[in-house]
Amino acid sequence: MNGESPLHPNAPRPRHWAVRERVLAWFSALKAYFSQQDPTFLTAFGPAFGLSVLLYVRSPLSNYIFDEQEALLANPYVNGQAGPFWRAFSRDFWGLPPDRSIGSYRPLPDLVWRALWFVSHRPFLHHWVNVLVHAVNASLVAGFVLLISRRRATAWLAGGCFLASAVLTEAVTGVVGIADVFGGFFVLGALSLLRRGLVVMTVAVFFSVVLGLLSKESVLVAVPLLPWVALVSAPILHPERPLRALRALAAFVASAGALIAYTYFRRRFFPVISQVDAGAALPASAGALARALSGFLHWFQQPQLPHDPVNNPLVDVDLPHRVAGALRVYASGIGQLIFPWTLSGDYSFPQEPSPTRVVFPGSVLGGALMIIPPLAGIGLWLVALVRERRLRQRSGVIENGPMLASERLGSLVLMAIGLVWLPVAFFPHSNIPVLLPTIRAERFWYLPAFGSACVLAVVFGWLTRRHRRWAPFAVCAFLGFQAFAARLHAFDYTDDLIFWRATHNAAPRSAKAQLNYSVMLGARGQLDERLRINAEAMRLAPLWPMAHVYYGDTLCRLKRAEEAWPHYVRGFELAPNDLNLIALGLQCAWEEKIIDRHKDELLALSEKHPGSWLAFLGSDIVYNGVANGGVQKKYRPRAYDEGPKSDASP
C-alpha cells in the first residue's frame, strides 16, 4: 500500500502526498533530535552551526563596511607591512604601535586576520570565523545549562536564545566583532571547566581568561563572574564535595592571576604612552570606590581612547549626567536584547544625546535594571542554599545526588547566575567606569547575552511545562522573531551603501549615519543626493567639523568651489589639528584653483592657530603648492578602499 492510492490500489499516489509525507518525516526527525538527545557540545554544534550560517552569513560580494576599513584593509600588521607574524603582540587592534595607538590591545584577532589575509583579502572569508565561533559558543551555553539544570528542554532553549539573539548580529556578521566572539568563547569555555577537579579547574581557568583578555579587554568581567558561578553551582557540579568557598576562591585566584599576567605582558610588549585617566572624570569629593577605580586603571594602563563628542556625547558632561545617560542607554539595550524591533550600525549624536537632567524615566529604569537583578540573583542563591540544606537533612546522603539536586536547585541556580551575570558583564561597556569611544554598540551585548539566555531559558521552560497549549507557540514566536530580526540585520551587511542606508533609516537622528550614507552615495556619483543628506548631518551636528568639511568637499566636487570655501573655513576652525580634514579640503580647493584667491585668508587662519596642522598645511600650500601639486602627497588623506600608506610602518 506504500506506493498506491487508497482509492485506487493500483494507481500512483499524487505527488503532493509524497511531499507532505516527506515534510512530516523531516519534522518528526527534527523533533526527535531535540526531544530525545541531550545538547552536549557535539550534539548541539551541528544544528547550532547550521542556524548560525542561516542567520548571520553575509553576501560573498560584500565589501569593507564601517570599521572593517581600518581593521583589515588599512591595518599595516594584517597587510604584512608592520613586520613579521609575532609583531601582533606589539601592535594594537588596528595595527598601530603604542605611540600611535587609539586603544584596544587585542593580538589574537589580529593573528587570525593575518593568517587569513594570505588566503583572501575579502571580508567575507574573515567573517566566517565569527559565524563558526558563535555556533561553538551557543553549543557551550547549551552544554553548561544542561550541566546545571539536567533539563534537556531548558538547555536547548538557552542555546537557542543565545544563538538567535538578534542584538548579536553586529558581533557575528561584522568582521570587527571577532574580538567579542573570541572573548565570549574563552569565558564560556572557562564556565564549562568549573566542573573539573580543583587543580585542573584553577589552571584551565587561568589560561582561558588570559586568552580571553588577549581577545578583548572587557573579559576582565571574568574576575568577579567566574567565582560567582563557581560558588552557586558547586553543589550541582560537585554534589559529593561542593567545597563552594574553596572553589570560588580558586576561580577568583585564577582569573585575577590571569588579569595580572595579561597586564604585565601587555605593559612589557605594548608600553602605552597615553593612558586613560579616570580621575579626570571624577569630582574632587570622589569617594573611596571611585579612587580605587582610578588606581586600578592607572595600574592597568589602559591606552587612551578617542575623545569624540559626536561618537560619544557623554565625554563632555559631568559625572552625574554621564551616569544618567549611561543608564538610559543600558535600559534601551535591555529592551533591544528582549525585543529587537530596531537594529542599527550606529547610535551617535544626537541619536543618543547627553541628558539634560540626572533623573528621568530612562535613567531611573536603567538604574533599577542595574541594581535589582543582582540583588534578586543573590536572594535566589540564598533560597537555593536553604533548599539544598533541607535536601541533605532529609536524606542524609542523597542518592543519585547529581540528578536530584539539579532538578530541585537547577532553575534557582541558573536564575541566580543569569541575573547577576547580565548587568556585571555589561558594566565595562556602560560608560560609567571608563568613557568609551562610542556611546552605544550592539556588539557590547555579546557576553551579557549569556545571562539573559539563562534567565529566558528558565522562564520559557517553566511556561512550557505548565501551559502546554499556548506556551510552546509563544516561545517559538519569540525565537522566530529574534531569528527574523537577526537575518534582516545581517542583510544590511550586503555592501557599504546598503549598510549605511539601513543605518540612516534606523537611526535618522545620527549625524554620523547621515554623513556616511551621503559619502557612500557620493562614491557612486550621486553628488546632488550626497549634498542634500550631508546638509542634514550638518544640521543635526552644527559643531561637527567633519560635517562642514565634507559638505564643502561635496560642493567642490560639484565644481562649486567658491561656495565650498566658507564651509571649509568653518570646519578648519572647528578642528585646526585634524590633518585629514584639512588636507582633504585644501587639496580640492587647490585642484579647483581657488587657493590663490583666498591665500590671505588662509595665512590669517594659519597665524590664528600657530603650531597646528592648519598653520602648517595652510602656509605650505600657499608657498609650496606649485611644487607639491597642492598638499604634500604624504599628508593627503587615504582614499576610500585604499590600504595603508607605504610609510605607515615605523
C-alpha positions in Angstrom: 0.0 0.0 0.0 3.0 2.4 0.4 3.1 3.2 -3.3 -0.6 3.0 -4.1 -3.6 5.3 -3.6 -6.2 4.0 -1.1 -9.0 4.8 -3.5 -7.3 3.0 -6.4 -4.9 0.5 -5.1 -3.0 0.2 -8.5 -2.9 3.9 -9.2 0.2 6.0 -8.3 -0.1 8.3 -5.3 -0.5 12.1 -6.0 2.9 13.9 -5.8 1.7 16.4 -3.1 1.0 13.4 -0.9 4.6 12.3 -1.2 5.9 15.8 -0.5 3.6 16.0 2.5 4.8 12.8 3.9 8.5 13.8 3.4 8.0 17.1 5.2 6.2 15.3 8.0 9.1 12.8 8.2 11.7 15.6 8.3 9.7 17.4 11.0 9.4 14.2 13.1 13.1 13.5 12.8 13.9 17.1 13.8 11.6 16.9 16.7 13.1 13.6 17.8 16.6 15.1 17.6 15.8 17.8 20.1 13.4 15.9 22.3 15.4 12.7 22.6 19.1 13.9 22.7 20.8 16.0 25.4 22.5 19.1 24.0 26.1 18.0 24.7 28.6 20.0 22.8 28.9 17.6 19.9 25.1 17.1 19.7 24.4 20.8 19.8 27.2 22.0 17.4 25.7 20.7 14.2 22.3 22.5 14.4 24.0 25.5 16.0 26.4 25.9 13.1 23.6 25.4 10.6 21.4 28.0 12.2 24.4 30.4 12.6 25.1 30.2 8.9 21.4 30.7 8.1 21.0 33.8 10.2 24.4 35.6 10.0 26.3 34.8 6.8 26.6 37.9 4.7 26.8 38.3 0.9 30.0 36.9 -0.7 30.2 40.1 -2.7 30.2 42.2 0.4 33.0 44.9 0.6 34.6 46.6 3.6 32.0 48.1 5.9 32.3 50.6 8.7 35.3 49.7 11.0 36.4 46.9 8.6 38.2 49.6 6.5 40.6 50.3 9.4 40.6 46.8 10.9 41.5 44.9 7.8 42.3 47.0 4.7 44.3 49.8 6.4 45.8 47.6 9.1 49.5 47.6 8.5 50.0 44.4 10.6 47.3 42.4 8.8 48.7 43.5 5.4 52.2 42.4 6.4 53.7 45.9 6.3 54.4 46.1 10.0 56.8 43.3 10.3 56.7 39.5 11.0 53.9 37.4 12.4 54.8 37.8 16.0 54.6 41.6 15.8 50.9 41.2 16.7 51.9 41.4 20.3 53.5 44.9 19.9 50.6 46.4 17.9 47.1 47.4 18.8 43.8 46.1 17.3 44.2 48.4 14.3 47.8 47.5 13.7 49.2 50.7 15.2 52.3 50.9 17.5 52.0 52.1 21.1 52.9 55.7 20.4 50.0 56.0 17.9 47.5 53.7 19.5 43.8 54.6 19.9 43.4 51.8 22.5 42.2 48.2 22.1 45.1 45.8 22.5 43.7 42.5 21.0 46.5 40.5 19.5 44.6 37.2 19.0 42.1 38.6 16.5 44.9 40.2 14.6 46.8 36.9 14.4 43.7 35.2 12.9 43.3 38.1 10.4 46.9 38.0 9.4 46.7 34.2 8.7 43.5 34.5 6.7 44.9 37.5 4.7 47.2 35.1 2.9 44.1 33.2 1.8 41.8 36.0 0.8 41.5 39.8 1.2 37.8 39.7 1.1 35.9 40.4 4.4 33.5 37.6 3.5 36.1 34.9 4.5 37.1 36.7 7.7 33.6 37.0 9.0 33.1 33.2 8.7 35.4 32.9 11.8 32.8 34.8 13.8 29.9 32.7 12.4 31.8 29.5 13.3 32.8 30.6 16.8 29.3 31.9 17.6 28.0 28.4 16.9 30.7 27.0 19.2 29.7 29.5 21.9 26.0 28.6 21.6 26.9 24.9 22.0 28.9 25.7 25.1 25.9 27.6 26.5 23.6 24.7 25.9 26.0 22.2 27.4 26.6 24.3 30.5 22.9 24.9 31.2 22.4 21.1 30.8 25.0 20.5 33.5 23.2 22.9 35.9 19.6 22.1 35.1 19.7 18.5 34.0 16.7 19.6 31.9 17.1 18.9 28.2 14.5 21.4 27.1 15.9 24.2 29.3 19.4 23.6 27.8 18.2 23.6 24.2 16.3 26.8 24.9 19.3 28.5 26.5 21.5 27.7 23.5 18.7 28.8 21.1 18.1 32.1 22.9 21.8 32.9 22.8 22.4 31.8 19.2 19.4 33.6 17.8 19.7 36.8 19.8 19.3 39.4 17.1 21.3 42.1 19.0 24.4 40.0 18.5 24.2 40.3 14.7 26.8 43.1 14.7 29.3 41.0 16.5 28.7 37.9 14.4 28.2 39.4 10.9 30.7 42.3 11.2 34.4 41.2 10.9 35.4 43.5 13.8 33.1 41.5 16.1 35.7 38.8 16.2 37.0 40.3 19.5 33.6 39.8 21.1 33.0 36.3 19.9 36.6 35.2 20.9 36.3 36.8 24.3 32.9 35.0 24.7 34.4 31.7 23.7 37.1 31.8 26.3 34.8 32.9 29.1 32.2 30.4 28.2 34.9 27.7 27.9 36.0 28.7 31.4 32.5 28.1 32.7 32.5 24.6 31.3 35.8 23.9 33.1 34.3 24.6 36.5 33.2 21.0 36.7 36.8 19.8 36.7 38.8 19.0 39.8 40.1 21.8 41.8 43.7 21.9 40.5 42.8 21.3 36.8 40.0 23.9 37.1 42.3 26.5 38.5 45.0 26.1 35.9 42.5 25.8 33.0 40.5 28.9 34.1 43.8 30.9 34.3 44.8 30.2 30.7 41.2 30.6 29.4 41.0 34.1 31.0 44.4 35.1 29.7 43.5 34.1 26.2 40.1 35.9 26.6 41.9 39.1 27.7 44.2 38.9 24.6 41.0 38.8 22.6 39.2 41.7 24.3 39.8 43.8 27.4 36.3 43.5 28.7 36.9 39.9 29.5 38.1 41.3 32.9 34.5 40.8 34.0 35.5 37.1 34.4 37.3 38.1 37.6 34.0 38.6 39.6 31.7 36.4 37.4 33.6 33.1 37.4 33.9 33.0 41.2 30.2 33.8 41.5 29.3 30.9 39.1 31.7 28.6 40.9 30.1 29.5 44.2 26.5 29.0 43.3 27.0 25.9 41.0 29.3 23.9 43.3 26.5 21.8 44.9 25.3 20.7 41.4 28.7 20.3 39.6 30.3 18.7 42.7 27.4 17.2 44.8 29.6 14.9 46.9 32.1 17.6 47.9 30.8 21.1 46.9 33.6 23.0 48.7 31.9 26.1 47.4 34.0 28.7 49.1 37.3 27.0 48.1 36.2 26.6 44.5 35.0 30.2 44.3 38.4 31.3 45.8 40.3 29.2 43.3 38.3 30.6 40.4 39.0 34.1 41.7 42.7 33.5 42.2 42.9 32.0 38.7 41.0 34.8 36.9 42.7 37.6 39.0 46.1 36.0 38.3 45.2 35.9 34.6 44.4 39.6 34.7 47.7 40.4 36.4 49.7 38.3 34.0 47.9 39.8 31.0 48.5 43.4 32.3 52.2 42.9 32.8 52.5 41.1 29.5 50.8 44.0 27.7 52.9 46.6 29.6 56.1 44.7 28.5 55.3 44.3 24.8 52.9 47.2 24.3 54.0 50.1 26.6 51.4 52.8 26.1 52.4 56.4 26.1 49.0 57.9 26.8 46.8 56.2 29.4 43.1 56.6 30.5 42.9 59.0 33.4 39.7 58.0 35.2 40.4 60.6 37.9 39.9 63.4 35.3 36.2 62.5 35.1 35.8 62.3 38.9 34.9 65.2 41.2 37.3 66.3 43.9 35.0 64.8 46.5 35.0 61.4 44.9 34.8 58.5 47.4 37.0 55.6 48.1 35.4 53.4 45.4 36.0 56.0 42.7 39.6 56.5 43.8 40.1 52.7 43.8 38.8 52.6 40.3 41.2 55.3 39.3 44.0 53.5 40.9 43.1 50.3 39.1 43.0 52.0 35.8 46.4 53.6 36.5 47.9 50.1 37.2 46.0 48.5 34.3 47.5 51.2 31.9 44.5 51.1 29.6 45.5 53.0 26.4 43.9 56.4 26.0 40.7 56.0 24.0 39.5 58.5 21.3 37.7 61.6 22.6 34.9 62.4 20.1 31.7 64.0 21.3 29.9 63.0 18.1 30.5 59.3 18.7 30.1 59.6 22.5 28.3 62.8 23.7 29.0 61.7 27.3 32.7 62.7 27.1 32.0 66.4 27.8 29.4 66.1 30.6 29.9 65.9 34.4 29.8 62.5 36.2 26.1 62.6 37.4 24.9 63.3 33.8 27.3 60.8 32.4 25.9 58.1 34.7 22.4 59.1 33.9 23.0 58.9 30.2 24.8 55.6 30.5 21.8 54.1 32.5 19.4 55.3 29.8 21.5 53.5 27.2 21.6 50.4 29.3 17.8 50.3 29.7 17.5 50.7 25.9 19.9 47.9 25.4 17.9 45.6 27.7 14.8 46.3 25.7 16.7 45.7 22.5 18.0 42.4 23.9 14.5 41.1 24.5 12.6 42.9 21.7 14.9 43.9 18.9 12.4 46.0 17.0 15.2 48.2 15.6 18.8 47.3 15.0 21.4 49.8 13.8 25.0 50.1 13.0 25.4 53.5 14.7 23.8 55.4 17.6 26.0 58.5 17.7 25.0 62.1 18.4 22.2 63.3 18.5 20.5 59.9 18.2 21.8 59.2 21.7 22.4 62.7 23.2 23.8 63.6 26.6 20.9 64.1 29.1 19.9 67.5 30.3 18.6 66.1 33.6 20.0 63.5 36.0 16.7 62.0 37.0 14.3 61.0 34.2 12.4 57.8 33.3 15.3 56.3 31.3 17.9 56.8 34.0 15.6 55.5 36.7 14.7 52.4 34.7 18.3 51.8 33.8 19.3 52.2 37.5 16.7 49.7 38.6 17.8 47.2 35.9 21.4 47.6 37.0 20.7 47.1 40.7 17.6 45.0 41.2 18.7 41.9 39.1 21.9 41.2 41.0 20.2 41.6 44.3 17.5 39.2 43.1 20.2 36.8 42.0 21.8 36.8 45.4 18.4 36.3 47.0 17.7 33.3 44.8 21.1 31.8 45.7 20.2 32.1 49.4 16.9 30.4 48.7 18.9 27.6 46.9 21.2 27.3 49.9 18.2 26.7 52.2 16.7 24.1 49.8 20.0 22.3 49.4 20.4 22.1 53.2 16.8 20.7 53.6 17.5 18.1 50.9 20.6 16.9 52.7 19.0 16.9 56.1 16.1 14.8 54.8 18.1 12.1 53.0 21.5 12.4 54.7 23.5 11.3 51.7 21.4 12.0 48.6 21.1 9.0 46.3 21.5 10.0 42.7 22.7 13.2 44.2 23.6 15.0 40.9 20.1 14.3 39.4 18.0 15.0 42.4 19.9 18.2 43.4 19.9 19.5 39.8 16.2 19.1 39.3 15.3 20.9 42.5 18.1 23.5 42.5 19.0 23.9 38.8 16.4 26.6 38.0 17.2 28.7 41.1 21.0 28.4 40.3 20.5 29.4 36.7 18.4 32.4 37.6 21.0 33.4 40.2 23.8 33.2 37.6 21.9 35.0 34.9 20.5 37.8 37.0 24.0 38.7 38.3 25.8 38.0 35.0 23.7 40.3 32.8 24.5 43.7 34.5 28.0 42.8 35.6 29.1 41.6 32.2 27.8 44.8 30.6 29.3 47.2 33.2 32.7 47.8 31.5 30.8 48.9 28.4 28.4 51.1 30.2 30.5 54.3 30.0 30.3 54.5 33.8 33.7 53.3 34.9 35.5 54.4 31.7 34.4 56.6 28.8 34.4 54.6 25.6 34.9 55.8 22.0 31.2 55.2 21.3 28.1 55.7 23.5 26.4 52.6 22.3 27.1 49.5 20.2 25.1 46.3 19.8 28.3 44.1 19.9 28.8 45.2 23.6 25.9 42.7 24.5 27.7 39.6 23.4 28.8 38.5 26.9 25.8 39.8 28.7 23.5 37.8 26.4 24.6 34.7 28.2 23.0 36.0 31.3 19.7 36.8 29.5 19.8 33.3 27.8 19.9 31.6 31.2 17.0 33.7 32.6 14.9 33.3 29.5 15.5 29.5 29.3 14.3 29.1 32.9 11.2 31.2 32.3 10.4 29.6 29.0 11.0 26.1 30.4 8.6 26.8 33.3 6.0 28.2 30.9 6.1 25.2 28.5 5.8 22.7 31.4 2.8 24.4 32.9 1.0 25.8 29.9 1.4 23.2 27.2 -1.4 24.6 25.0 -0.1 28.0 24.3 3.4 28.4 25.8 5.3 26.4 23.1 3.8 28.6 20.4 4.7 31.8 22.3 8.3 30.6 22.8 8.6 29.7 19.1 7.2 33.1 18.1 9.8 34.8 20.3 12.7 32.8 18.9 11.3 33.2 15.4 11.1 36.9 15.8 14.7 37.0 17.1 15.9 34.9 14.2 14.0 37.0 11.7 15.4 40.3 13.1 18.9 38.8 13.0 18.6 37.8 9.4 17.2 41.2 8.4 20.1 42.9 10.1 22.6 40.6 8.5 21.3 41.6 5.1 22.4 45.1 6.0 25.9 43.9 5.5 25.5 43.3 1.8 27.7 46.2 1.0 28.7 49.6 2.4 25.9 51.5 0.7 23.2 49.2 1.9 24.7 49.2 5.4 24.7 53.0 5.8 21.3 53.3 4.1 19.8 50.9 6.7 21.6 52.7 9.5 20.4 56.1 8.2 16.8 54.7 8.2 17.1 53.0 11.6 18.9 56.0 13.3 17.7 59.0 11.4 18.9 61.4 14.1 22.5 60.1 13.9 24.6 62.8 12.2 27.3 60.1 11.6 24.8 57.8 9.9 23.6 60.7 7.7 27.1 61.7 6.7 28.4 58.2 6.0 25.3 57.4 3.9 25.9 60.6 1.9 29.6 59.6 1.3 28.5 56.2 0.0 26.1 57.9 -2.4 28.9 60.3 -3.5 31.3 57.4 -4.2 28.7 56.2 -6.7 28.4 59.5 -8.4 25.2 60.8 -6.8 26.7 64.1 -5.7 23.4 66.1 -5.5 21.9 63.5 -3.2 25.1 63.5 -1.2 24.9 67.2 -0.8 21.3 67.0 0.5 21.9 64.3 3.0 25.2 65.9 4.1 23.3 69.1 4.8 21.1 67.1 7.2 24.2 65.8 9.0 25.4 69.4 9.4 22.0 70.5 10.7 22.0 67.7 13.3 25.6 68.4 14.5 26.4 72.1 13.7 29.6 71.9 15.7 31.0 68.8 13.9 34.0 69.7 11.8 33.7 66.7 9.5 30.1 67.7 8.5 31.2 71.1 7.4 34.4 70.0 5.6 32.6 67.1 3.8 29.8 69.5 2.8 32.4 71.8 1.3 34.0 68.8 -0.4 30.7 67.9 -2.0 30.3 71.4 -3.3 33.9 71.4 -4.5 33.3 68.1 -6.4 30.2 69.7 -8.0 32.6 72.4 -9.3 31.1 75.0 -6.9 34.4 75.6 -5.1 33.7 79.2 -4.1 30.5 78.1 -2.4 32.6 75.4 -0.7 35.2 77.7 0.8 33.2 79.1 3.7 32.3 75.6 4.8 35.9 74.5 4.6 36.9 77.5 6.7 34.3 76.7 9.3 35.4 73.1 9.5 39.1 74.1 9.7 38.5 76.5 12.6 36.5 73.9 14.5 39.3 71.3 14.1 42.6 73.1 13.4 44.6 69.9 14.2 42.7 67.4 12.1 45.2 66.6 9.5 42.9 64.5 7.2 40.1 67.0 7.1 42.3 70.0 6.4 44.3 68.1 3.7 41.1 66.9 2.1 39.7 70.4 1.8 42.9 72.2 0.8 43.6 69.6 -1.9 40.2 70.0 -3.6 40.5 73.8 -3.3 43.9 73.6 -5.0 42.6 71.4 -7.8 39.8 73.9 -8.4 42.3 76.7 -8.4 40.8 78.9 -5.7 43.7 78.9 -3.2 45.4 81.9 -4.8 42.2 83.9 -4.3 42.0 83.0 -0.6 45.6 82.9 0.3 45.5 86.0 2.5 42.5 84.5 4.5 44.4 81.1 4.7 47.5 82.8 6.0 45.5 84.7 8.6 44.0 81.4 9.7 47.4 79.9 10.0 48.6 82.8 12.2 45.4 82.4 14.3 46.3 78.8 15.1 50.1 78.6 15.5 51.7 75.2 15.8 48.6 73.4 14.3 48.2 71.3 11.2 46.1 74.2 9.8 49.0 76.6 10.3 51.5 74.2 8.6 49.4 72.9 5.7 47.8 76.3 5.1 51.1 78.2 4.8 52.8 75.3 3.0 50.1 75.1 0.2 50.4 78.9 -0.3 54.2 78.9 -0.6 54.9 75.4 -1.9 51.7 74.3 -3.6 53.0 74.6 -7.1 56.0 72.4 -6.3 53.9 69.8 -4.4 50.8 69.8 -6.6 48.8 71.1 -3.7 49.1 69.4 -0.3 52.2 67.3 0.1 51.4 63.8 -1.1 52.4 62.1 2.2 49.8 64.3 4.1 46.9 63.7 1.7 44.1 61.5 3.2 43.9 57.9 2.3 41.3 57.2 -0.4 38.2 55.1 0.2 39.0 51.3 -0.1 42.7 52.1 0.0 45.2 50.2 2.1 47.8 51.7 4.4 50.3 54.2 3.0 53.8 53.0 2.4 55.1 55.0 5.3 52.6 53.6 7.8 55.1 51.2 9.3 57.7 52.6 11.7 
